[in-house]
Amino acid sequence: MKAAAQILAVFIVVSAPAFGQDTEAPVEDSGFVIRTESNLVVVPLHVYHKKQSVDGLGKEAFELYEDGVKQQIAFVEGPAAEGAPQGAARSVPTEIIFLIDFSLSVMMRNLLDFTSIRSTLLEGLRKDVMISVYGFADSLKRFTGPTRDFAKLKRAIELTYESEALGSRVYEAIIQTARDAANRGGNVSRMMLVFSDGFSTTGLDPEIVVQVANALAIPIYPVILGHDELTRRYSEGGGGGAWRQPRQPTPGQRRSQIPGGTRNPAGQLRRQSNIRHQESRQAIFAEIGPRTGGQSFDPTVLNNMVVRKILGSLADLAATEYIVGYYPSSVDEELTLHQAEVRLVDEAVGQLYGGQRTIVH
């Protein structure tokens, strides 16, 4: 009951007006609650066997439970079996959300280019896969809603580079973007790719982000920006990544002549402690990925080629995703939290990833 109250409180908190939204400003509504009632509920998941996607599974391969009570599956959509026609549109489309931190301390020009997005995420994927682009610093902007229009997406990416600003409300931006996407309604499978260093300039608890993303079944994929720079600074300041106490000088030898020595060891320790603190903040940001059914990307070097590989990984996830839909067998008089879970009938088929979400009806 305590956990349920906390999550319902989260819904109330994030139903407050979004901060500073413009450029296709989202339409506000009175709340941020998934009301299933007689509506279809969709649960996204993946199935792998020895790191390979298991394709061609149908309704008979899955079981679905709500609060431990078995439910009737309405339909299953997923990757076609080998030899079957590929690329057909599904009844439940996929939206890939780009959320880009354009704060002055983070923005890396030309890191994202439209050619990479087009070749990895649009060409070759199903025609129901669409992309939306948001950006944030101290305020959130929606540059384009879900679309496959090349011109719109190209302009949206350009706008992120033209919108440099101070501040970085990372966690608020993730929550408000998820809410804006959910408020568009309809049964849509969504995933969110977040480009940021993870250094939020506010004190919002990242745990709220996890709860909201899980409730909306939107897995988060953080791309860590600037970690390579922290690693470089740490290494330069500490001789390979760890500050070591220098040897004591021999008679007549100045401390500055000692290899590895420093004139200000206390200041050096403070600097190293600050860098470690920044790395711990990035680690918290990165953990949002696996905790919401996604994953984090923390490359040692970040350039256009690496981003292209990340986009390719996201394209693979979109192509191999299953959607299991059902209609709740009962609706409560008062809003109540429920846990939906999809399981494999035969666990020998493979390992199921995702397949859980919190709903309210």
Residue frames relative to the residue before (quaternion, step in Angstrom):
aa qw qx qy qz dx dy dz
M 1.0000 0.0000 0.0000 0.0000 0.00 0.00 0.00
K 0.6357 0.5276 -0.3339 0.4539 3.57 1.00 -0.79
A 0.6579 0.5051 -0.3104 0.4645 3.59 0.94 -0.89
A 0.6375 0.5266 -0.3295 0.4558 3.57 1.00 -0.83
A 0.6543 0.5148 -0.3140 0.4564 3.57 0.95 -0.88
Q 0.6387 0.5331 -0.3284 0.4472 3.57 1.03 -0.79
I 0.6856 0.4737 -0.2965 0.4665 3.59 0.89 -0.87
L 0.6249 0.5127 -0.3451 0.4770 3.60 1.02 -0.73
A 0.6192 0.5320 -0.3405 0.4665 3.58 1.08 -0.69
V 0.6006 0.5566 -0.3483 0.4562 3.56 1.09 -0.71
F 0.6352 0.5314 -0.3324 0.4514 3.58 0.93 -0.86
I 0.6588 0.5073 -0.3105 0.4607 3.58 0.97 -0.85
V 0.6482 0.5316 -0.3222 0.4399 3.57 0.94 -0.92
V 0.7627 0.3910 -0.2235 0.4643 3.58 0.73 -1.00
S 0.5547 0.5857 -0.4225 0.4132 3.60 1.18 0.08
A 0.4519 0.6623 -0.4656 0.3747 3.56 1.30 0.04
P 0.6641 -0.5222 0.3333 0.4186 3.62 -1.12 0.53
A 0.5160 -0.6355 0.4819 0.3125 3.55 -1.08 0.78
F 0.4808 -0.6946 0.4547 0.2822 3.57 -1.10 0.67
G 0.8994 -0.0354 0.0312 0.4345 3.51 -1.03 0.92
Q 0.2965 0.7821 -0.5126 0.1940 3.62 0.96 0.62
D 0.1423 0.7548 -0.6352 0.0810 3.53 -1.06 0.79
T 0.6977 0.4279 -0.3491 0.4563 3.58 -1.31 -0.15
E 0.7663 -0.2118 0.0691 0.6027 3.57 0.28 1.30
A 0.0061 -0.8544 0.5197 -0.0007 3.58 0.85 0.98
P 0.4636 -0.6912 0.4775 0.2814 3.59 -0.83 0.97
V 0.4830 -0.6416 0.5144 0.3008 3.53 -1.19 0.60
E 0.3613 -0.7426 0.5209 0.2162 3.58 -0.76 1.02
D 0.1011 -0.7663 0.6264 0.1012 3.55 -1.19 0.53
S 0.6734 -0.5499 0.3361 0.3622 3.56 -1.29 0.07
G 0.8320 0.0479 -0.0212 0.5523 3.60 1.16 -0.08
F 0.3443 -0.7235 0.5709 0.1792 3.49 -1.38 0.18
V 0.4044 0.6999 -0.4759 0.3467 3.55 0.73 1.11
I 0.3661 -0.7025 0.5608 0.2407 3.57 -0.96 0.85
R 0.0841 -0.7942 0.6014 0.0208 3.59 -0.42 1.19
T 0.2219 -0.8106 0.5245 0.1362 3.58 -0.33 1.15
E 0.0474 0.8234 -0.5647 -0.0313 3.60 0.86 -1.00
S 0.7904 -0.2357 0.1635 0.5413 3.63 -0.57 -1.04
N 0.4808 0.6942 -0.4207 0.3315 3.58 1.29 0.12
L 0.5726 -0.5919 0.4575 0.3354 3.49 -1.23 0.57
V 0.1953 -0.7430 0.6289 0.1197 3.56 -1.08 0.79
V 0.1435 -0.7947 0.5853 0.0721 3.58 -0.85 0.96
V 0.1400 -0.7783 0.6107 0.0423 3.54 -1.04 0.89
P 0.2323 -0.7967 0.5429 0.1288 3.63 -0.55 1.12
L 0.0908 0.7887 -0.6036 0.0726 3.58 -1.15 0.60
H 0.2380 -0.7235 0.6214 0.1838 3.53 -1.40 0.12
V 0.1557 -0.7613 0.6210 0.1029 3.57 -1.20 0.54
Y 0.0102 -0.8062 0.5904 -0.0370 3.55 -0.78 1.10
H 0.0846 -0.7489 0.6540 0.0652 3.51 -1.26 0.60
K 0.8238 -0.1057 0.0052 0.5569 3.55 -0.52 1.25
K 0.7115 -0.4961 0.2197 0.4465 3.53 0.90 1.13
Q 0.6225 0.5003 -0.3538 0.4869 3.59 1.25 0.22
S 0.5111 -0.6462 0.4686 0.3187 3.57 -0.98 0.82
V 0.3042 -0.7150 0.6006 0.1884 3.56 -1.05 0.85
D 0.1225 -0.8365 0.5338 0.0194 3.58 -0.39 1.24
G 0.7827 0.4115 -0.2505 0.3941 3.54 -1.34 0.24
L 0.4191 0.7064 -0.4794 0.3090 3.61 1.18 0.34
G 0.2091 -0.7834 0.5762 0.1023 3.56 -1.10 0.77
K 0.7923 -0.3162 0.2191 0.4736 3.58 -1.30 -0.20
E 0.6391 0.5615 -0.3304 0.4088 3.58 1.02 -0.77
A 0.6399 0.5533 -0.3244 0.4232 3.60 1.21 -0.39
F 0.7625 0.3655 -0.1719 0.5054 3.59 1.24 -0.41
E 0.1521 -0.7141 0.6691 0.1389 3.50 -1.42 0.36
L 0.1473 -0.7953 0.5840 0.0689 3.57 -1.04 0.75
Y 0.0849 -0.8006 0.5932 -0.0007 3.54 -0.89 1.02
E 0.1247 -0.7392 0.6544 0.0993 3.53 -1.21 0.68
D 0.8207 -0.0817 -0.0176 0.5653 3.55 -0.54 1.24
G 0.7266 -0.4509 0.2320 0.4637 3.56 1.02 0.82
V 0.6228 0.5180 -0.3404 0.4774 3.59 1.28 -0.11
K 0.4556 -0.7093 0.4687 0.2639 3.56 -0.73 1.07
Q 0.1653 -0.7838 0.5957 0.0595 3.55 -1.00 0.94
Q 0.5010 -0.6293 0.4938 0.3302 3.54 -1.24 0.39
I 0.3625 -0.7329 0.5393 0.2016 3.57 -0.81 1.03
A 0.3538 -0.7469 0.5265 0.1993 3.57 -0.79 1.02
F 0.7824 -0.1899 0.1427 0.5757 3.58 0.94 -0.83
V 0.1858 -0.7341 0.6391 0.1343 3.53 -1.37 0.31
E 0.0193 -0.7700 0.6377 0.0046 3.55 -0.96 0.92
G 0.2043 0.7882 -0.5581 0.1595 3.56 -0.97 0.79
P 0.7562 -0.3613 0.2626 0.4782 3.57 -1.27 -0.20
A 0.4843 -0.6856 0.4684 0.2757 3.54 -0.94 0.93
A 0.5663 -0.5935 0.4534 0.3486 3.54 -1.19 0.59
E 0.6607 -0.5071 0.3713 0.4104 3.54 -1.23 0.44
G 0.7802 0.3001 -0.2444 0.4914 3.55 -0.86 0.99
A 0.6068 0.5423 -0.3577 0.4580 3.58 1.23 -0.35
P 0.6450 -0.5178 0.3783 0.4156 3.63 -1.18 0.42
Q 0.2406 -0.7837 0.5614 0.1132 3.58 -0.92 0.91
G 0.7960 0.3972 -0.2420 0.3874 3.50 -1.36 0.31
A 0.4388 0.6958 -0.4728 0.3158 3.62 1.19 0.10
A 0.5242 -0.6350 0.4656 0.3243 3.57 -1.09 0.70
R 0.3292 -0.7341 0.5616 0.1931 3.56 -1.15 0.67
S 0.5877 -0.5601 0.4366 0.3878 3.56 -1.27 0.25
V 0.7102 0.3159 -0.2234 0.5881 3.59 1.24 -0.44
P 0.2488 -0.8028 0.5219 0.1454 3.62 -0.27 1.20
T 0.3812 -0.6993 0.5594 0.2297 3.54 -1.35 0.23
E 0.1100 -0.7740 0.6211 0.0556 3.56 -0.98 0.91
I 0.1499 -0.7594 0.6289 0.0725 3.56 -0.81 1.05
I 0.1800 -0.8114 0.5537 0.0518 3.54 -0.52 1.25
F 0.1794 -0.7457 0.6335 0.1024 3.56 -0.90 1.01
L 0.0059 -0.7699 0.6380 -0.0139 3.58 -0.80 1.03
I 0.0637 -0.8508 0.5192 -0.0501 3.55 -0.30 1.32
D 0.3423 -0.7236 0.5718 0.1797 3.54 -0.85 1.06
F 0.0394 -0.8275 0.5600 0.0059 3.60 -0.42 1.17
S 0.2750 0.7551 -0.5437 0.2420 3.59 1.10 0.62
L 0.6558 -0.5693 0.3339 0.3666 3.56 -1.13 0.72
S 0.6862 0.4980 -0.2889 0.4447 3.58 1.04 -0.73
V 0.7342 0.4346 -0.2113 0.4768 3.58 1.24 -0.36
M 0.6154 0.6229 -0.3574 0.3247 3.55 0.84 -1.03
M 0.0573 -0.7713 0.6338 -0.0059 3.55 -0.87 1.05
R 0.3380 -0.7798 0.4927 0.1870 3.55 -0.29 1.25
N 0.8457 0.1724 -0.1707 0.4753 3.50 -1.15 0.86
L 0.3744 0.7099 -0.5110 0.3079 3.58 1.20 0.32
L 0.7450 0.2316 -0.1352 0.6108 3.54 1.10 -0.81
D 0.0238 0.7882 -0.6149 0.0003 3.57 -0.81 0.89
F 0.6093 -0.6159 0.3665 0.3392 3.51 -1.07 0.79
T 0.5888 0.5913 -0.3742 0.4046 3.58 1.06 -0.66
S 0.6559 0.5045 -0.3075 0.4698 3.60 0.98 -0.85
I 0.6461 0.5186 -0.3181 0.4609 3.57 0.97 -0.86
R 0.6733 0.5057 -0.2991 0.4489 3.56 0.89 -0.92
S 0.7273 0.4536 -0.2604 0.4443 3.59 0.81 -0.98
T 0.7407 0.4199 -0.2370 0.4679 3.61 1.02 -0.71
L 0.8117 0.3143 -0.1328 0.4740 3.59 0.89 -0.91
L 0.7440 0.3840 -0.2353 0.4936 3.60 1.10 -0.45
E 0.7270 0.3954 -0.2407 0.5071 3.56 0.79 -0.96
G 0.8037 0.2712 -0.2067 0.4877 3.57 -0.76 1.01
L 0.6603 0.4621 -0.3218 0.4969 3.60 1.17 -0.38
R 0.6940 -0.4615 0.3445 0.4320 3.55 -1.30 0.28
K 0.5688 -0.6285 0.4222 0.3212 3.56 -1.15 0.64
D 0.6358 0.5195 -0.3437 0.4559 3.60 1.24 -0.19
V 0.5272 0.6010 -0.4279 0.4216 3.63 1.24 0.11
M 0.0083 -0.8096 0.5848 -0.0501 3.56 -0.66 1.17
I 0.2946 -0.7546 0.5675 0.1475 3.55 -1.26 0.46
S 0.0792 -0.7548 0.6480 0.0645 3.55 -1.10 0.78
V 0.2129 -0.7912 0.5670 0.0852 3.57 -1.11 0.70
Y 0.0137 -0.7690 0.6380 -0.0371 3.54 -0.87 1.11
G 0.0745 -0.7806 0.6160 0.0757 3.56 -1.25 0.37
F 0.0437 -0.8144 0.5787 0.0055 3.55 -1.15 0.49
A 0.0010 0.6879 -0.7229 -0.0651 3.46 -1.46 0.34
D 0.7921 -0.0474 0.0660 0.6049 3.59 -0.14 -1.24
S 0.7653 0.2024 -0.1388 0.5951 3.58 1.25 -0.35
L 0.4286 -0.7007 0.5214 0.2312 3.54 -1.26 0.51
K 0.0614 -0.7852 0.6158 0.0227 3.55 -1.03 0.85
R 0.2200 -0.7243 0.6342 0.1578 3.53 -1.12 0.73
F 0.2360 -0.8103 0.5257 0.1063 3.56 -0.44 1.24
T 0.7733 -0.1399 0.0459 0.6167 3.56 1.17 -0.51
G 0.4297 -0.6548 0.5559 0.2785 3.52 -1.16 0.68
P 0.7573 -0.3878 0.2433 0.4657 3.61 -1.25 0.04
T 0.1812 0.7770 -0.5757 0.1789 3.53 -0.77 1.08
R 0.2706 -0.7105 0.6144 0.2109 3.52 -1.38 0.21
D 0.4137 0.7244 -0.4546 0.3120 3.56 1.31 0.15
F 0.4402 -0.7301 0.4574 0.2527 3.58 -0.52 1.18
A 0.6770 0.5083 -0.3033 0.4374 3.58 0.85 -0.95
K 0.6501 0.5194 -0.3163 0.4556 3.59 0.96 -0.86
L 0.6870 0.4827 -0.2902 0.4591 3.56 0.87 -0.93
K 0.6296 0.5312 -0.3347 0.4576 3.58 0.98 -0.78
R 0.6778 0.4766 -0.2940 0.4765 3.57 0.91 -0.90
A 0.6206 0.5481 -0.3460 0.4413 3.61 1.02 -0.74
I 0.6570 0.4925 -0.3126 0.4776 3.59 0.95 -0.83
E 0.6353 0.5282 -0.3299 0.4566 3.59 0.99 -0.79
L 0.6496 0.5403 -0.3171 0.4308 3.56 0.97 -0.84
T 0.6020 0.5584 -0.3759 0.4296 3.59 1.04 -0.62
Y 0.6864 0.4748 -0.2851 0.4714 3.58 1.03 -0.73
E 0.6728 0.4777 -0.2876 0.4862 3.57 1.24 -0.35
S 0.6793 0.5274 -0.2651 0.4361 3.58 1.27 -0.13
E 0.1877 0.8165 -0.5280 0.1390 3.58 1.14 0.54
A 0.1095 0.7893 -0.5920 0.1204 3.57 -0.94 0.91
L 0.5615 -0.5906 0.4600 0.3526 3.53 -1.33 0.18
G 0.7120 0.4414 -0.3337 0.4324 3.56 -1.31 0.34
S 0.0277 -0.7853 0.6183 0.0149 3.54 -1.26 0.38
R 0.0108 -0.8157 0.5767 -0.0443 3.58 0.12 1.30
V 0.1385 -0.8671 0.4743 0.0635 3.51 0.62 1.24
Y 0.7640 0.4093 -0.2310 0.4421 3.56 0.56 -1.15
E 0.6004 0.5294 -0.3611 0.4783 3.59 1.08 -0.63
A 0.6548 0.5317 -0.3173 0.4335 3.57 0.94 -0.88
I 0.6423 0.5151 -0.3314 0.4607 3.59 0.96 -0.81
I 0.6725 0.5019 -0.2980 0.4549 3.58 0.88 -0.95
Q 0.7086 0.4615 -0.2771 0.4562 3.58 0.79 -0.98
T 0.6178 0.5242 -0.3479 0.4718 3.59 1.09 -0.62
A 0.6425 0.5124 -0.3173 0.4734 3.57 0.96 -0.84
R 0.6572 0.5098 -0.3112 0.4597 3.56 0.96 -0.84
D 0.6492 0.5227 -0.3182 0.4517 3.56 0.94 -0.90
A 0.6518 0.5039 -0.3149 0.4712 3.58 0.98 -0.84
A 0.6754 0.4995 -0.2972 0.4539 3.58 0.90 -0.92
N 0.6469 0.5452 -0.3171 0.4286 3.57 1.05 -0.75
R 0.5500 0.5953 -0.4124 0.4160 3.58 1.21 -0.23
G 0.4019 -0.7573 0.4388 0.2691 3.55 1.29 -0.28
G 0.6363 0.5355 -0.4005 0.3846 3.51 -1.35 -0.09
N 0.4812 -0.6381 0.5128 0.3134 3.51 -1.28 0.39
V 0.1509 0.7839 -0.5704 0.1934 3.53 -0.29 1.35
S 0.3094 -0.7068 0.6005 0.2100 3.55 -1.07 0.76
R 0.0504 -0.8295 0.5559 -0.0189 3.56 -0.73 1.07
M 0.0147 -0.7487 0.6615 0.0395 3.53 -1.31 0.51
M 0.2177 -0.8067 0.5435 0.0806 3.58 -0.99 0.85
L 0.1793 -0.7658 0.6141 0.0650 3.54 -0.83 1.13
V 0.0907 -0.8276 0.5539 -0.0037 3.59 -0.50 1.22
F 0.1517 -0.7764 0.6087 0.0597 3.58 -0.68 1.14
S 0.3545 0.7164 -0.5298 0.2835 3.61 -0.45 1.20
D 0.4868 -0.6254 0.5054 0.3414 3.56 -1.28 0.24
G 0.4973 -0.6940 0.4044 0.3279 3.58 1.29 -0.11
F 0.5473 0.6127 -0.4053 0.4008 3.60 1.25 0.07
S 0.1348 -0.8169 0.5591 0.0445 3.54 0.07 1.30
T 0.3409 -0.7462 0.5380 0.1939 3.56 -1.03 0.80
T 0.6650 0.4105 -0.3179 0.5368 3.59 1.26 0.35
G 0.5307 -0.6683 0.4378 0.2830 3.54 -1.28 0.22
L 0.2925 0.7777 -0.5162 0.2077 3.61 1.16 0.38
D 0.4727 -0.6904 0.4804 0.2628 3.56 -0.93 0.99
P 0.4423 -0.7045 0.4850 0.2699 3.64 -0.69 1.02
E 0.5337 0.6322 -0.4088 0.3853 3.60 1.17 -0.44
I 0.6078 0.5528 -0.3547 0.4464 3.58 1.09 -0.66
V 0.6107 0.5503 -0.3443 0.4535 3.57 1.06 -0.77
V 0.6523 0.5227 -0.3099 0.4530 3.57 0.92 -0.93
Q 0.6747 0.5020 -0.2968 0.4524 3.58 0.87 -0.95
V 0.6752 0.4882 -0.3013 0.4637 3.59 0.91 -0.89
A 0.6631 0.5090 -0.3115 0.4518 3.59 0.88 -0.93
N 0.6673 0.4894 -0.3048 0.4715 3.58 0.97 -0.81
A 0.6410 0.5240 -0.3310 0.4528 3.59 1.00 -0.76
L 0.7348 0.3948 -0.2204 0.5056 3.57 1.07 -0.73
A 0.3738 -0.7439 0.4709 0.2918 3.59 1.30 -0.03
I 0.4513 0.6378 -0.4890 0.3879 3.57 0.91 0.98
P 0.2284 -0.7813 0.5639 0.1395 3.62 -0.25 1.17
I 0.2979 -0.7581 0.5617 0.1450 3.55 -1.03 0.87
Y 0.1171 -0.7796 0.6139 0.0403 3.56 -1.04 0.87
P 0.1270 -0.8170 0.5588 0.0641 3.62 0.03 1.25
V 0.1424 -0.7302 0.6607 0.1002 3.55 -1.13 0.81
I 0.2915 -0.8014 0.5013 0.1462 3.57 -0.37 1.29
L 0.1454 -0.7873 0.5966 0.0562 3.56 -0.71 1.12
G 0.8248 0.2933 -0.1966 0.4415 3.57 -1.01 0.79
H 0.4467 0.6919 -0.4724 0.3139 3.62 1.19 0.00
D 0.6167 0.5553 -0.3506 0.4340 3.58 1.04 -0.72
E 0.6354 0.5220 -0.3270 0.4657 3.59 1.10 -0.70
L 0.6266 0.5216 -0.3353 0.4720 3.60 1.02 -0.74
T 0.6477 0.5223 -0.3144 0.4570 3.56 0.96 -0.90
R 0.6487 0.5143 -0.3181 0.4620 3.57 0.98 -0.83
R 0.6700 0.4954 -0.3034 0.4622 3.58 0.89 -0.91
Y 0.6374 0.5289 -0.3254 0.4563 3.56 1.02 -0.81
S 0.6718 0.5047 -0.2922 0.4567 3.55 0.94 -0.92
E 0.6691 0.5014 -0.3026 0.4575 3.58 0.91 -0.89
G 0.7183 0.4615 -0.2593 0.4515 3.54 1.00 -0.78
G 0.8166 0.2866 -0.1252 0.4852 3.56 1.12 -0.53
G 0.5297 -0.6593 0.4208 0.3283 3.57 1.16 0.28
G 0.8319 -0.1974 0.0891 0.5109 3.56 0.56 1.15
G 0.7458 -0.4498 0.2252 0.4367 3.57 1.13 0.49
A 0.7798 0.1913 -0.1567 0.5751 3.62 1.18 -0.02
W 0.3983 -0.7182 0.5125 0.2506 3.58 -0.77 0.98
R 0.1202 -0.8010 0.5851 0.0414 3.55 -0.84 1.01
Q 0.5052 -0.6342 0.4949 0.3127 3.56 -1.08 0.77
P 0.3901 -0.7399 0.4882 0.2492 3.64 -0.62 1.02
R 0.6158 -0.5339 0.4239 0.3949 3.52 -1.29 0.39
Q 0.5148 -0.6110 0.4929 0.3446 3.55 -1.21 0.48
P 0.5266 -0.6553 0.4289 0.3306 3.62 -0.97 0.78
T 0.4280 -0.6436 0.5618 0.2947 3.51 -1.22 0.56
P 0.6825 -0.4797 0.3256 0.4451 3.64 -1.16 0.40
G 0.8182 0.2288 -0.1907 0.4917 3.55 -0.84 1.02
Q 0.6406 0.5120 -0.3327 0.4658 3.61 1.23 -0.14
R 0.3807 -0.7159 0.5398 0.2262 3.56 -0.91 0.98
R 0.5952 -0.5908 0.4049 0.3643 3.57 -1.09 0.74
S 0.6448 0.5438 -0.3344 0.4203 3.60 1.00 -0.77
Q 0.6383 0.5310 -0.3298 0.4492 3.60 1.24 -0.30
I 0.5684 0.6129 -0.3787 0.3973 3.59 1.23 -0.24
P 0.4561 -0.6678 0.5010 0.3083 3.62 -0.80 0.91
G 0.8107 0.2188 -0.1868 0.5099 3.55 -0.89 0.96
G 0.5318 0.6481 -0.4101 0.3590 3.59 1.22 -0.05
T 0.1424 -0.7767 0.6069 0.0905 3.54 -1.29 0.16
R 0.4950 -0.6627 0.4772 0.2968 3.53 -1.11 0.66
N 0.7963 0.2092 -0.0866 0.5610 3.59 1.18 -0.49
P 0.0927 -0.8369 0.5366 0.0558 3.62 0.40 1.14
A 0.6204 0.5432 -0.3588 0.4374 3.63 1.02 -0.67
G 0.6638 0.4933 -0.3015 0.4744 3.57 0.97 -0.83
Q 0.6241 0.5378 -0.3326 0.4590 3.54 1.10 -0.75
L 0.6466 0.5154 -0.3156 0.4654 3.58 0.98 -0.82
R 0.6393 0.5138 -0.3321 0.4659 3.58 0.98 -0.80
R 0.6424 0.5247 -0.3226 0.4560 3.58 0.97 -0.84
Q 0.6716 0.4879 -0.2967 0.4721 3.56 0.92 -0.91
S 0.6328 0.5295 -0.3319 0.4573 3.58 1.02 -0.77
N 0.6439 0.5211 -0.3201 0.4597 3.57 1.01 -0.81
I 0.6527 0.5036 -0.3162 0.4695 3.60 0.98 -0.82
R 0.6394 0.5156 -0.3295 0.4656 3.59 0.99 -0.81
H 0.6267 0.5295 -0.3327 0.4650 3.58 1.06 -0.76
Q 0.6475 0.5083 -0.3199 0.4690 3.59 0.97 -0.81
E 0.6457 0.5125 -0.3231 0.4648 3.58 1.00 -0.78
S 0.6364 0.5185 -0.3354 0.4623 3.59 1.03 -0.72
R 0.6238 0.5227 -0.3386 0.4722 3.61 1.08 -0.68
Q 0.6532 0.4938 -0.3160 0.4793 3.57 1.01 -0.75
A 0.6151 0.5456 -0.3472 0.4511 3.58 1.07 -0.68
I 0.6312 0.5211 -0.3286 0.4712 3.61 1.03 -0.78
F 0.6379 0.5184 -0.3124 0.4761 3.57 1.02 -0.85
A 0.6679 0.5116 -0.2977 0.4512 3.58 0.93 -0.92
E 0.6406 0.5573 -0.3293 0.4130 3.61 1.01 -0.78
I 0.5154 0.6343 -0.4257 0.3884 3.60 1.18 -0.37
G 0.5767 0.6157 -0.3673 0.3917 3.59 1.09 -0.67
P 0.7732 0.3436 -0.2162 0.4873 3.62 0.37 -1.13
R 0.6434 0.5363 -0.3374 0.4296 3.61 1.08 -0.56
T 0.7228 0.3736 -0.2449 0.5273 3.60 1.23 -0.24
G 0.6361 -0.5392 0.3291 0.4430 3.58 1.25 0.23
G 0.6166 0.5205 -0.3547 0.4722 3.57 1.27 0.13
Q 0.3454 -0.6975 0.5572 0.2895 3.55 -1.08 -0.73
S 0.3853 -0.7140 0.5303 0.2461 3.56 -1.21 0.39
F 0.2400 -0.7389 0.6139 0.1397 3.53 -1.27 0.57
D 0.0642 0.7999 -0.5882 0.1009 3.57 -0.59 1.17
P 0.0144 -0.8475 0.5305 -0.0092 3.60 0.50 1.16
T 0.5423 -0.6199 0.4576 0.3351 3.57 -1.13 0.65
V 0.7588 0.1223 -0.0867 0.6339 3.57 1.18 -0.59
L 0.1318 -0.8037 0.5779 0.0524 3.58 -0.83 0.96
N 0.2056 0.7504 -0.6029 0.1766 3.55 -0.59 1.19
N 0.7569 -0.3929 0.2555 0.4556 3.56 -1.28 0.01
M 0.6409 0.5283 -0.3338 0.4458 3.60 0.99 -0.76
V 0.6510 0.5032 -0.3132 0.4741 3.59 0.99 -0.83
V 0.6396 0.5173 -0.3253 0.4664 3.60 0.95 -0.85
R 0.6191 0.5476 -0.3424 0.4469 3.56 1.02 -0.75
K 0.6464 0.5033 -0.3141 0.4798 3.59 1.04 -0.77
I 0.6251 0.5315 -0.3347 0.4634 3.58 1.04 -0.76
L 0.6571 0.4976 -0.3060 0.4764 3.57 0.95 -0.87
G 0.6202 0.5387 -0.3377 0.4594 3.57 1.09 -0.68
S 0.6319 0.5220 -0.3255 0.4715 3.57 1.05 -0.76
L 0.6496 0.5082 -0.3141 0.4702 3.57 1.01 -0.81
A 0.6236 0.5358 -0.3334 0.4614 3.57 1.04 -0.75
D 0.6346 0.5239 -0.3255 0.4657 3.59 1.01 -0.79
L 0.6484 0.5161 -0.3174 0.4609 3.57 1.00 -0.83
A 0.6489 0.5073 -0.3187 0.4690 3.59 0.98 -0.81
A 0.6850 0.5034 -0.2864 0.4419 3.57 1.00 -0.82
T 0.7611 0.3768 -0.1938 0.4911 3.60 1.09 -0.67
E 0.4523 0.7107 -0.4382 0.3135 3.61 1.25 0.13
Y 0.2399 -0.7235 0.6297 0.1497 3.53 -1.20 0.75
I 0.1498 -0.7425 0.6445 0.1048 3.53 -1.25 0.61
V 0.0856 -0.7719 0.6293 0.0289 3.56 -0.81 1.07
G 0.0957 -0.8247 0.5572 0.0153 3.58 -0.67 1.12
Y 0.0572 0.7894 -0.6099 0.0409 3.56 -1.13 0.67
Y 0.3607 -0.6819 0.5881 0.2428 3.52 -1.33 0.36
P 0.4618 -0.6790 0.4822 0.3053 3.65 -0.64 1.00
S 0.4649 -0.7202 0.4504 0.2497 3.56 -0.88 0.99
S 0.7939 0.1008 -0.0694 0.5956 3.58 1.22 -0.35
V 0.2106 -0.7571 0.6072 0.1176 3.55 -1.25 0.55
D 0.3898 -0.7456 0.4956 0.2158 3.57 -0.77 1.06
E 0.5698 -0.5854 0.4495 0.3613 3.56 -1.21 0.53
E 0.7557 0.2134 -0.1324 0.6048 3.57 1.10 -0.71
L 0.6106 -0.5683 0.4008 0.3788 3.56 -1.12 0.66
T 0.0281 0.7980 -0.5967 0.0800 3.54 -0.80 1.09
L 0.4566 -0.6775 0.5068 0.2750 3.53 -1.09 0.76
H 0.0288 -0.7814 0.6233 0.0004 3.55 -1.09 0.80
Q 0.2963 -0.7471 0.5711 0.1672 3.53 -1.15 0.67
A 0.1495 -0.7766 0.6089 0.0620 3.56 -0.75 1.12
E 0.0181 0.8016 -0.5955 0.0505 3.57 -0.96 0.89
V 0.2011 -0.7560 0.6145 0.1019 3.53 -0.98 0.95
R 0.0716 -0.7907 0.6077 0.0195 3.56 -1.00 0.90
L 0.4817 -0.6244 0.5229 0.3235 3.53 -1.28 0.41
V 0.4824 -0.6519 0.4994 0.3048 3.59 -0.96 0.82
D 0.7788 0.1542 -0.0667 0.6043 3.57 0.97 -0.90
E 0.3166 -0.7883 0.4991 0.1710 3.58 -0.32 1.24
A 0.5542 0.6076 -0.3973 0.4072 3.59 1.22 -0.28
V 0.5143 0.6519 -0.4126 0.3747 3.58 1.25 -0.35
G 0.7172 -0.3685 0.2663 0.5281 3.56 1.00 -0.79
Q 0.5870 -0.5513 0.4550 0.3800 3.53 -1.32 -0.33
L 0.2786 -0.7687 0.5570 0.1455 3.57 -0.82 1.04
Y 0.0987 -0.7821 0.6144 0.0325 3.58 -0.93 0.96
G 0.7513 0.2492 -0.2423 0.5610 3.56 -0.85 1.00
G 0.4750 0.7193 -0.4384 0.2547 3.58 -0.94 -0.87
Q 0.6918 0.3970 -0.2960 0.5254 3.61 1.21 0.34
R 0.1500 0.7762 -0.6089 0.0658 3.54 -1.12 0.62
T 0.4001 -0.6790 0.5641 0.2462 3.52 -1.31 0.47
I 0.0220 -0.7946 0.6067 -0.0037 3.58 -0.87 0.95
V 0.2590 -0.7435 0.5957 0.1590 3.54 -1.31 0.34
H 0.2430 0.7469 -0.6036 0.1368 3.57 -0.89 0.93
